[in-house]
Amino acid sequence: MKSYVVGVGMTKFEKPETRDWQYWDMAREAGTAALADAGVPYEKVEQAAVGYCFQASTAGQRAVYELGLTGLPVYNLNNNCATGSTALMTARQFVEGGIADCVLALGFEKMSRGSLGGGSGAGDFATSPVARHYGIMAAAHGFEASPPTAQIFGNAAREHMERYGTTEAQLAAVAAKNHLHSSRNPQAQFQDVYTVEEVLAAKPVHHPLTRLQCSPTSDGAAAALVVSARFVAEHGLEGRAVEIAGQAMTTDTGESFASGSCVDAVGRPMSREAARQAYEASGLGIEDVDVIELHDCFSINELLTYEALGMCAEGASGKLVESGATTYGGRWVVNPSGGLISKGHPLGATGLAQTAELVRQLRGEAADRQVPGARVGLAHNIGLGGAAVVTLLRRES
């Protein structure tokens, strides 16, 4: 059974405390926009899959109640930074499993200022779900006072540089590209353009990563309405429908930890396997993809994901971004929205914001960001702890 996204919506992603709003205000804005985009009233929604990381239990109900009080089932989800795509996957499974014909996937986050997951030492993570991941890092590189997520990804970058000859300029090229893309996105948190040299000269966070190579804390929400083929036909939504052609979620396996490498601990193996499964489910390959939204929480993760998705050989991602293959005029356009680095990263909303961007691209509605002739899009969303979700979206006409 096929499933389709027929409506998407999102708020502008903003620095925490920029607006005087609560998470339910964000959810109302994004959810209302998704329903309006589809032209479907809330009363048609049969289930809601709601993702967030930092709000209290049943915050999903508090958020969804802003759209209406119909008594529908609400499922509260938390999968770290992959929470938004987990909500989308849950909605898809309800539809493809014949449980419901119309499901709302909603994600939001109201965050605090400052670095995510701050801590002063490895002991802070002794009982954390990511203790094993940080243990890998500490054994190989020690544990410093800088933000721990920046440390583990920064150390992955160092390993990549030592192993493959990747340069600091190639890492900075990822950020420069995504900041340039976000200058065309009015819903992005940042819209300033930076050169590679300016990215390299920015405030250091954890070598080799600078501030402009790290995703910020953000407030925001995003939503997608997922429906069955029957619902599309009954409501005349063929002109709005984008097929979820294939999707897969994977979590860590022994490979994530066996090597003792931060490159593996931050998720390249599970991203590679999620991509393989999604390609198999859809009958599509990376050669069929036109536009990609991937999880560039740090510049190095974009390079690691190029390799995991099969866009280049292992170790060749630095040269790929340097070649211009991942921007307008190249083989793929990666993160036309600006990605996490520049669009922003409200954890629960990120995966659904990727979906919103791709649906707009495949419908030809992305304005100044439009990728010409885009028909197949790929979303990649990952969370430490861990989960990787790869989704292939296809416009059938």
Buried (B, 14 or more C-beta within 10 A) or exposed (E): EBBBBBBBBBBBBBBBEEBEBBBBBBBBBBBBBBBEBBBBEBEBBBBBBBBBBBBEEEBBBBBBBBBBEEEBEBBBBBBBBBBBBBBBBBBBBBBBEEEBBBBBBBBBBBBEEEBBBBBEEBEBBEEBEBBBBBBBBBEBBEBBEBBBBBBBBBBBBBBBBEEBEBBBBBBBBBBBBBBBBBBBBEBBBBBEEBEBEBBBEBEBBBBBBBEBBBBBBBBBBBBBBBBBBEBBEEBEBEEBBBBBBBBBBBBBEEEBBEBEBBBBBBBBBBBBBBBBBBBEBBEBBBEBBBBBBBBBBBBBBBBBBBBBBBBBEBBBBBBBBBBEBBBBEBBBBBBBBBBBBBBBBBBBBBBBBBBBBBBBBBBBEBEEBBBEEBBBBBBBBBBBBBBBBBBBBBBEE
